[in-house]
Every structure is written in C-alpha cells, then in structure tokens.
Amino acid sequence: MGIEIDIATPEGWHAALAALAWQVDLGVTEVIGDEPMNAYVLPDRTKAAATPAAPAAMPVLSPQARAEAETGQAVDAAKSLAAAAGSIDSLRDAMAGFDFCEVKKGARNLVFADGQAGARVLVLGEAPGREEDVEGRPFVGAAGVLLDAMFAAIGLSRQSPDRQSGLYLTCVMPWRPPGEREPTPDELAMMRPFVERHIALANPDVIVAMGNAPCAMLLGAKGVLRLRGNWAEALGKPVMPMVTPGHLLRNTAQKREAWADLLAIKARLAP
C-alpha cells in the first residue's frame, strides 16, 4: 500500500518533496498512470485475454467442384418446380421460368410439346434443332414430315384429338443447344425432373425414346442403334428405343428396322 502525505502542512510538503527526489534518484522520469508499476516484474502472459480466433477461411473450390455444386442447385430447383406443377400447362410455365440452364439464353423459343396430351403414345425426342427453335414445336421440317408419315402408318397422328389414335411429342430439353450439339450430362440431369413430371401428367401407355439423349435420360444408356427394337422400362412405363427421323433421312437403308419398331409398338397397343 502507498503512504498518504498531506501536502497542506509544511511537514507534508517537505515529505512529498523528499519522496519525489527519491523517485528521481531511482530513475523516474514521468508519470504515466494513476497507480505505481514495478517494471522489474514480468507480466504473466498465460493470464492474458485470449484473442478471438479468426474465422475459418472458406474453401476454394475447383472448377469441377463448383460446376457440380451449381448443377446440384439447378437439379434441386427443377425438382421443386416440377413437383409443384399440377397440370401440363403449369409445367410449361414452370419450365419457361427456369433460368438455371445456360442453353436457354441462346434459344429463340421454348419447345415444349405438340399433339394430344393424354395420348397412349408419347414420343420423347432429342434437343430441338434450328427449325424447332424457330417454330417452338418439336419434330418439324423434313424430319417432322417423316415422323408423321411413320406413325400414320400404324394409325397414330399428332393431329388426332383421340387418346387411342393420338400422338404426344416432347423433347428432353425445351431449348436448342448452340450448334445443335448433344445435351451434356449436367443439362440432362437438370431437365430430368421436368421430363419425369411431364410423363406422369401425360400418362401414356407407351414411351418412344427417340435418339441417344432420351435413351441416356430414361434408360441410362446410349447407343440407340444397339438399343432399338428391344423393349425396356422406365418410370413404370414400357419404352421402345428408336432412331430419329433425321437419322433415317441420312440413312434410308435403316427405315426397314424403324418399320419393325413401329410394328412392335402397334402390337403393344393392341387390346
């Protein structure tokens, strides 16, 4: 404890002056605090207040990991939108408002569907081409003319309003990819919830997977030339893989196999 000195008295004043002189002799040069401090005593650093830890740095994702994370977000958004669609019209609106797919930015129109919703046969085609992108309908142009002729041969038409003789057409993607390239696996993954919901709402008896991309999406396999002619199953529906009309226009010799596939579909629809 310090000794209190009353400097109001002559004795106190002289005592304070003597104390100050003694401190100067010890090396005191200035007063820096209200309390005395012993400079010969080292501070106990173990009792120092702990410095708050810096927040952990966010991990730096590789381009591949970042792309996978973005695809996962897109798939989750597609699942939510598709599940909320209670009708084919509301599904179309949901797909029109889906902005996670970069392909949409370069497309002119949403290519959703054509024909009679609820028909016994649903044709799932590949991504739209230039003519489909312009018209906003699947299977148009020369390929569309050939497709109509093919199914007319077994009594089915996209113009028919009847469930028995009608035909419903849609695509794995509603937008044309740049350069008419094949859809990537990530693009197919984010469109799959919409396609599954579309098929559930249309409720066909038979699905025709027309081309490699539909086979990859529904059957998890490519190589339509190998898969064609053999019934498979997806989403609880029988699936017939077939080559596209565009392929048949370039390879007319394969129309014979396509006709066999059409006959197999006709037989499957028979009562």
Summary of the structure (lengths in Angstrom):
residues: 271
radius of gyration: 39.0
end to end distance: 110.0
largest distance: 130.0
contacts: 743
relative contact order: 0.11
helix: 48%
strand: 10%
